[in-house]
């Protein structure tokens, strides 16, 4: 497959050659590819763990860990995934000790993506906190960096489609760029997700790239189509650090997907187009790629991620 064809519509029935799968496996072995799910505590995943855990005793001192940390230890050991998103940090900031407990149960090569506290990215909750650089540094960046250290992959700023209702694209771009300029953080570890289609523009992408913010592709019905995002980012996407968020099946709403897919232990609605495009994109890239998948993409996020290797 040529690079040019990546930025044109891809027919969902394209079959990737065996060489593509080998390249994916090689990237994962060399930690150029981080695969993870969005959180890790789902009762429906119990059967993914059971056989592995019977054959592999739990580490010592695990009785001292919180329930969430114990579950994360199982996730990291049993699922063979090397990343995860800490979604609950979006609703309440996570403290240093909790981050440290998470970091203590995963391998050195494991990488966390941490969602930033929602008051920083939502105008409807606390307008005075929106894009507050000091709040971000104190409540999000500092605890995550101290607690996770080198295992911190990205701190994710998630701007919902509704955020576009309060700001014009130009005003939003100006406010976001000013916020990023003000941060005293390692900007290549700050990821920005913009769900309002009108607010992700080529100019804003260029501004973020000048600040060394990684590129981000979002598979979600509220966002631009994946084809449109590839057009906006252009072929420079192939050489830059990239976070891919595979969140929701294009034919379903969040609530419909949750009702249809629970308990999230099997693939119920394949998204062949996205699978094919992601396989091709990963194989062509020369920079680090992180893919985070939600259960609502196809029914079971671990199985969706495994499909990229098959």
Residue pairs with C-beta under 8 A, 6 or more apart in sequence:
1 14
1 280
1 283
1 284
3 235
3 238
3 284
6 230
6 235
6 238
6 277
6 280
6 281
6 284
7 230
7 231
7 234
7 235
8 227
9 227
10 273
10 276
10 277
10 280
11 276
12 272
12 273
12 276
13 272
14 276
14 280
16 276
16 279
16 280
16 283
20 279
20 280
20 283
21 279
21 309
21 310
23 282
23 283
24 33
24 279
24 282
24 283
24 308
24 309
25 309
27 33
27 282
27 289
28 35
28 82
28 309
31 82
31 109
31 288
32 287
32 288
32 289
33 282
33 288
33 289
33 290
33 291
34 82
34 83
34 111
34 153
34 288
34 289
34 290
34 291
35 81
35 82
35 83
35 290
35 291
35 293
35 305
35 308
36 81
36 82
36 83
36 84
36 85
36 111
36 113
36 290
36 291
36 292
36 293
36 305
37 75
37 81
37 84
37 85
37 292
37 293
37 294
37 295
37 301
37 302
37 305
38 84
38 85
38 87
38 247
38 292
38 293
38 294
38 295
38 301
39 84
39 85
39 86
39 87
39 88
40 71
40 72
40 75
40 84
41 68
41 71
42 263
42 264
42 295
43 263
44 262
44 263
44 264
44 265
44 300
45 264
45 265
45 300
45 302
47 265
48 78
48 79
48 265
48 302
49 74
49 75
49 78
49 79
52 77
52 78
53 74
53 77
53 78
56 77
56 78
58 73
59 73
59 105
62 70
62 73
62 105
65 73
65 101
65 104
65 105
66 98
66 101
68 98
68 102
69 101
69 102
69 104
69 105
70 105
72 84
72 102
72 105
72 106
73 105
73 106
75 81
75 84
76 84
76 105
76 106
76 107
76 110
79 302
81 302
81 305
82 107
82 109
82 110
82 111
83 110
83 111
83 112
83 113
83 153
83 290
83 292
84 110
84 112
84 113
84 292
85 112
85 113
85 114
85 115
85 156
85 292
86 94
86 102
86 112
86 113
86 114
86 115
87 115
88 94
88 115
89 114
89 115
89 116
89 117
89 140
89 144
90 115
90 116
90 117
90 118
90 158
91 118
92 117
93 117
93 139
93 140
93 143
94 114
94 143
94 144
94 147
95 143
95 147
96 143
96 146
96 147
97 147
98 147
99 143
99 144
99 146
99 147
99 148
100 147
100 148
102 112
102 147
102 148
103 112
103 147
103 148
103 149
103 151
106 151
108 150
108 151
110 151
111 151
111 152
111 153
111 290
112 144
112 148
112 151
112 152
112 153
113 153
113 154
113 155
113 156
113 191
113 243
113 290
113 292
114 140
114 144
114 148
114 152
114 154
114 155
114 156
115 156
115 158
116 136
116 140
116 155
116 156
116 157
116 158
117 135
117 136
117 139
117 140
118 125
118 158
119 125
119 126
119 129
119 130
119 135
120 129
120 130
120 131
120 132
120 135
120 136
120 139
120 140
120 157
121 130
121 131
121 157
121 158
121 159
121 160
121 163
122 130
122 160
122 162
122 163
123 130
123 163
123 166
123 167
124 162
124 166
129 135
131 175
131 176
131 178
131 179
133 179
133 182
133 183
136 179
136 183
136 185
137 183
137 184
137 185
140 155
141 155
141 183
141 185
144 152
144 155
145 152
145 186
152 189
153 189
153 290
154 189
154 190
154 191
154 214
154 243
154 290
155 185
155 189
155 190
155 191
156 191
156 192
156 193
156 243
157 190
157 191
157 192
157 193
158 193
158 195
159 172
159 192
159 193
159 194
159 195
159 196
159 199
160 195
160 196
160 222
161 195
161 196
161 197
161 222
161 223
162 196
163 172
163 195
163 196
163 199
164 172
164 195
164 196
164 198
164 199
167 175
167 199
169 198
169 199
169 201
169 204
172 196
172 199
173 199
173 201
173 203
173 204
173 207
176 192
176 204
177 204
177 207
177 208
177 211
180 187
180 190
180 192
180 208
180 211
180 213
181 211
183 190
187 211
187 212
187 213
188 212
188 213
188 214
188 241
190 213
191 213
191 214
191 216
191 243
192 208
192 213
192 216
193 216
193 218
193 245
194 200
194 204
194 218
194 223
195 218
195 220
195 222
195 223
196 222
197 222
197 223
197 224
197 228
200 223
200 224
200 229
200 232
201 232
202 232
205 215
205 232
205 233
209 215
209 236
209 240
214 240
214 241
214 242
214 243
215 233
215 237
215 240
215 241
215 242
215 243
216 242
216 243
216 244
216 245
217 226
217 229
217 230
217 233
217 237
217 242
217 243
217 244
217 245
218 224
218 229
218 245
218 247
219 226
219 244
219 245
219 246
219 247
219 248
219 250
219 271
219 274
219 297
220 245
220 247
220 248
221 248
221 250
221 252
221 253
223 229
224 232
226 274
226 277
230 237
237 281
237 285
238 281
238 284
238 285
238 286
238 287
239 285
239 286
239 287
240 287
241 287
241 288
241 289
242 285
242 287
242 288
242 289
242 290
243 290
243 292
244 278
244 281
244 289
244 290
244 291
244 292
245 292
245 294
246 274
246 278
246 291
246 292
246 293
246 294
246 297
246 301
246 304
247 293
247 294
247 296
247 297
248 254
248 257
248 294
248 296
248 297
249 257
249 269
249 271
249 296
249 297
249 298
250 271
250 274
251 269
252 260
252 269
252 296
254 296
257 296
258 296
260 268
260 269
260 299
261 268
261 269
261 295
261 296
261 298
261 299
261 300
264 295
264 299
264 300
264 301
265 300
266 299
266 300
266 303
267 298
267 299
267 300
267 303
267 304
267 307
268 298
268 299
269 298
269 299
270 298
271 297
271 298
274 297
275 304
275 307
275 308
278 291
278 308
279 308
281 289
282 289
282 291
282 308
291 305
291 308
293 301
293 304
293 305
294 301
295 301
297 304
298 304
